[in-house]
Amino acid sequence: MTDLTAGSQSVAQIRDNYTALTQRKRVYGGILLILFVSLMVAGFRTADARNAGSFVDGWHRVLDYPKEVLSEAWEKVAELPAHLVTFFPALIETLNIAAASTLIGTVAGTFLSLLATRGMAPWPVMIPLFRRISDICRAIPEIVIALVLIFILGGGPVPAMIAIAIHTAGALGKLFSEVNENASLKPVEGLESVGATWGQKMYLGVIPQVGPNYVSYALLRFEINIRASAILGFVGAGGIGYELRNAMSWGQGRYDEAAAIFILLFLTIVIVDQLSGILRDRLTHGTEKGATA
């Protein structure tokens, strides 16, 4: 009888503790929600006060510019194929910038991640240094780096490529290091026992384990870099973004060119997104599907 009473008391205590924990989580969640909403409202009010015009007064005109672009593009729809052909080389330049920066950033990010992962770094004492380098690379926006490089090197695709590559190295270095944390160190230890160098241990013991995830993240970053390279064109970094800025800045009379550029960008991003999604799916799930079959 005593055991049953003690057992019932322990169950009651567990229930009470669970109820108290649930209530605390709800209170904390409510406080965080109130804080988040307050920050959103305060930020919106500050942005609206510092804006040239009030958002409330101008929100109903938000579709005016797209209407002008679409109406002029529709009036000159016969010229659309010629515009697509004209701006296609600029699109290729944008893709080249994104591809080159992704490749350079992936290689640099791989080394940063391996040098900043415990159990893999050749100099463990310098792990914090390489992690801070990765943090700095991804903390500075691409457009800031590009503006500095344009001032030094002049306008063109090279500053954009370097800027995106630096940011990509920092972002992928962080992602790759998290992947490295889940890799088994037994192959590394086995290679070390037979006198392998650090490069051989990483190439033979680590890369085969993390390679599919590396490629998956790199493909995802390639999609992001296409958008980034187009945006950097607005500051004179070349590519299709530069042509889009020119077409938009001229205003009416060249909105049909802006529409053609928008179409090229949209189609490119959709196609790259679909292809990279298929490749990522095969890399991450292809082995499992093959084993199941």
C-alpha positions, 0 to 999 in steps of 0.5 A: 500500500505504501509503495502504491501511495509513493508511486501515485505521489511521484506520478502526481509530482511529475504531472505538476512539474510538467504542467509548470514547465508547460506554463513557463514555456507559454509565458516565455513564448508570449514574452518573446512574441510581444518583444518581436511584435514590438520590435517590428512595429518600432522598426516600421515606424522608424523606417516610415519616419525616415523615408522620403514619403509616407508608406501609408500615403504611397502604398496604393501606388506600389503597382504603378511602375510594374503596370508601366513596364508591362504596358510598354512591353506589351505595346512592343511585344514584337521587339521582345525576341530581339531584346532577349538575343541582345541581352543574352551575352550579359546573362552569360556574363552574369552566370560566369561571375556566379560560377567562377565565384562559387568555384573559388568560394567553394575551394576556399570554404573547404580549406577554411572548414577543414582548418577550423574543425576539431580533430581535422585541423593541422594546427588546433591552436589556430582553429579560433583564428580560421573561424573568425576569418570565416565569420568576417568573410560572410559578415561583410555584404557582397555589395560593400566588398564590391564597392571597395574593389570597384574603387580600386580595380574599376568597374567590371565583372572582376570586382563582382566575382571577388566580392561574391567569392569572399562572401561565399567562402565565409558562408560555405566555410561555416556550413562545411564545418558543421558537416565536418563535425558529423564525419567519422574520424576513424578513417583519419586515424587509420590513415594517420597510423600508416603515416599519411600526410594531412592532405592525404587524410583529408582527401581520402578520409574526410572528403569521401564522407562529406563530398555529397553534402559539400556539392549540395551546399555549393549548388545551393550557393550557386543559385544565390550567387546568380541573384547576387551577381545580378544585384551587383550589376547595379553598382557597375559590376557588369553582367545583366544587372548593369544592363537592367540598371541602364534600362530602368534609369532611362525610364519610359521608352526602354521599359520593354528592354527592362521587361526582357531582362526580367524574363531572362533572369526569371527563366534562368533562376527557375531553370538553375533552381530545378536542375540544382534541386535534381542534382542535390536530391540525387547526391543526398538520396541517390545512394539510399534509393539505389540501396533500396532498389 
